[in-house]
Amino acid sequence: MRALMFAALALAACASAPAGGADTALLPQHIREDLAQREAALAEPGVVVAGIGQRADLGGGLRVRPLEVIEDSRCPQNARCVWAGRLRLRVNVEGAGEGEITLDEAPLETSHGSFALVAVSPGPWTDWPDGAMPPYRFGFRRA
């Protein structure tokens, strides 16, 4: 009985907060909606998710570890920009060393196959409340 109650409480805690751990109830509605869309993109079939320092196992010996966001110049969705910007990520590919990949651009070729960076959360906004922006999560897919 205790194990069942513990499991129910654990599930309730997971359901009340997004993967990044931030309390979305405190965020503006437009940011909450954007986070929900980005989480849906990360949950699409074939997408493997990892944060900075975590490993994404794409199968067939292809393992990727995001190391650092090199550039996040994506235009905030509530701003006018001349250029849409981009997100560049430095990654470690197990057995192949480090490389760089850009969101929604050409796949990175490795000896174990190629992969693309297909989704990122959170999105760019100019009005994130102080300390409310969750950590980056990256979605990779074999190409």
DOKOLMAR-260486 format. One record per residue (C-alpha): x, y, z. Coordinates in pm, 1 decimal. Each point is the difference from the previous one (the first is absolute). Example, Ala and Ser with C-alpha at 12.3 -4.5 7.8 and 13.67 -1.06 7.14 Angstrom:
2
+----------+----------+----------+
:     east :    north :       up :
+----------+----------+----------+
:   1230.0 :   -450.0 :    780.0 :
:    137.0 :    344.0 :    -66.0 :
+----------+----------+----------+
***
This chain:
143
+----------+----------+----------+
:     east :    north :       up :
+----------+----------+----------+
:      0.0 :      0.0 :      0.0 :
:    282.8 :    243.4 :     86.9 :
:    173.0 :    -73.7 :   -329.2 :
:   -321.4 :     79.1 :   -188.5 :
:    -45.7 :    330.9 :    184.4 :
:    365.3 :     93.1 :    -62.1 :
:    -37.4 :    -74.4 :   -370.6 :
:   -315.5 :    212.2 :    -20.2 :
:    171.2 :    292.2 :    172.2 :
:    304.4 :    -31.1 :   -223.7 :
:   -217.7 :      2.2 :   -312.0 :
:   -192.8 :    301.9 :    124.9 :
:    324.8 :    188.2 :     59.6 :
:    121.8 :    -81.3 :   -350.5 :
:   -326.1 :    111.6 :   -157.1 :
:     -4.9 :    335.3 :    180.5 :
:    332.3 :    131.2 :   -131.9 :
:    154.6 :      3.2 :   -345.5 :
:    310.4 :   -201.9 :    -78.5 :
:    223.3 :    298.1 :     72.8 :
:   -136.1 :     25.3 :    352.8 :
:   -138.7 :    356.2 :    -25.5 :
:   -348.6 :     76.9 :    130.3 :
:   -188.6 :     84.6 :   -319.2 :
:   -298.3 :    141.7 :    191.1 :
:    211.4 :    309.7 :     67.6 :
:     81.3 :     53.9 :   -367.9 :
:   -196.6 :    219.8 :   -240.9 :
:   -258.5 :   -190.4 :   -206.2 :
:    186.0 :     45.2 :   -331.3 :
:    316.1 :   -155.3 :    145.2 :
:   -196.7 :   -290.5 :    153.0 :
:   -157.8 :    -70.9 :   -339.7 :
:    338.8 :     15.2 :   -173.6 :
:    155.2 :   -236.3 :    255.5 :
:   -285.1 :   -246.2 :    -55.2 :
:     59.5 :      5.9 :   -377.6 :
:    373.4 :    -49.5 :     45.5 :
:    -53.7 :   -287.9 :    242.7 :
:   -228.4 :   -161.2 :   -261.0 :
:    277.3 :     33.5 :   -260.9 :
:    246.7 :   -162.5 :    240.7 :
:   -244.1 :   -287.0 :     54.8 :
:    -46.3 :    -81.9 :   -370.9 :
:     81.1 :   -355.3 :   -108.5 :
:    367.7 :    -49.9 :    -79.3 :
:    116.0 :    306.6 :    194.2 :
:    250.1 :    -67.2 :    279.3 :
:     33.1 :    272.8 :    263.5 :
:    300.4 :    108.2 :    205.8 :
:    104.1 :    305.5 :    197.3 :
:    347.8 :    143.1 :     35.7 :
:    232.2 :   -276.7 :    121.3 :
:   -258.2 :   -275.8 :    -52.6 :
:     31.8 :   -277.3 :   -257.3 :
:   -245.2 :    -61.9 :   -283.4 :
:     20.6 :   -358.3 :   -128.4 :
:   -123.0 :      5.8 :   -360.2 :
:     62.7 :   -371.5 :    -51.4 :
:    252.4 :   -188.7 :   -209.1 :
:    289.6 :    127.5 :    211.5 :
:    -86.7 :    366.8 :    -62.9 :
:     15.4 :    181.6 :    333.3 :
:     -1.6 :    378.5 :     25.3 :
:     66.9 :    220.7 :    302.5 :
:    -86.6 :    372.1 :    -22.2 :
:    290.6 :    197.1 :    147.1 :
:    -67.6 :    369.4 :    -52.4 :
:   -231.4 :    241.1 :   -174.6 :
:    241.9 :    188.5 :   -223.7 :
:   -259.7 :    243.5 :   -128.0 :
:   -366.6 :     60.8 :     62.3 :
:    -85.6 :    296.0 :   -217.1 :
:   -353.2 :   -118.6 :    -77.1 :
:   -233.8 :    294.0 :    -35.8 :
:   -228.0 :     21.9 :    302.7 :
:   -355.0 :    -77.7 :    -99.9 :
:   -123.5 :    326.8 :    148.2 :
:    251.1 :    219.7 :   -186.0 :
:     60.3 :    122.0 :   -354.0 :
:    327.3 :   -117.0 :   -146.7 :
:    178.2 :     50.1 :   -330.0 :
:    148.5 :   -350.8 :     25.4 :
:   -170.1 :   -311.4 :    140.1 :
:    319.3 :    -98.4 :    181.4 :
:    119.7 :   -348.8 :     80.3 :
:     98.5 :   -234.5 :    279.2 :
:    343.5 :   -164.3 :    -26.2 :
:     96.0 :   -280.0 :    234.4 :
:    336.6 :   -158.3 :     77.5 :
:    -38.3 :   -374.3 :     47.8 :
:    215.3 :   -299.2 :     78.3 :
:    -68.7 :   -300.6 :   -219.4 :
:    118.1 :   -316.0 :    175.0 :
:    292.2 :   -147.4 :   -192.7 :
:     22.6 :    294.6 :   -240.0 :
:     86.5 :    300.7 :    217.0 :
:   -156.2 :    342.3 :      6.1 :
:   -201.8 :    171.7 :   -267.6 :
:   -246.4 :    278.9 :    -54.7 :
:   -360.7 :    -24.9 :   -110.6 :
:   -257.8 :    267.8 :    -78.9 :
:   -373.3 :    -24.9 :     66.5 :
:   -201.1 :    -91.4 :   -311.5 :
:    305.3 :     -6.2 :   -227.2 :
:    210.5 :   -272.8 :   -161.6 :
:     51.5 :   -321.3 :    198.9 :
:    336.4 :    -72.1 :    159.9 :
:    170.5 :   -298.8 :   -165.3 :
:    183.3 :   -251.1 :    221.9 :
:    147.4 :   -346.3 :    -40.9 :
:   -312.3 :   -141.7 :    172.6 :
:   -245.8 :    189.9 :   -220.1 :
:   -132.7 :    351.1 :    -26.6 :
:   -234.3 :    192.1 :    226.5 :
:   -175.0 :    334.5 :     10.3 :
:    -95.1 :    244.5 :    273.5 :
:   -375.5 :     26.2 :    -56.3 :
:   -146.0 :    161.1 :    313.3 :
:    104.6 :    221.3 :    291.1 :
:   -177.7 :    111.7 :    311.8 :
:    -41.7 :    264.3 :    130.7 :
:    -70.9 :    247.1 :   -274.3 :
:    134.3 :    352.0 :    -28.1 :
:   -208.2 :    266.7 :    175.6 :
:     94.1 :    348.9 :    113.6 :
:   -224.5 :    -14.7 :    306.3 :
:    113.9 :   -308.2 :    195.4 :
:    -53.5 :     79.1 :    368.5 :
:    327.1 :      9.3 :    196.4 :
:    122.8 :   -351.2 :     76.3 :
:   -299.4 :   -164.5 :   -172.3 :
:    166.9 :   -116.7 :   -322.1 :
:     39.3 :   -378.5 :     21.6 :
:    325.1 :   -166.4 :   -110.4 :
:     44.8 :    -81.1 :   -365.6 :
:   -123.1 :   -336.0 :   -129.7 :
:     98.9 :   -115.4 :   -347.8 :
:   -176.8 :   -243.2 :   -230.9 :
:    213.5 :   -207.3 :   -238.7 :
:   -113.2 :   -231.0 :   -279.0 :
:    196.5 :   -239.8 :   -218.0 :
:     13.6 :    131.8 :   -354.0 :
+----------+----------+----------+
***
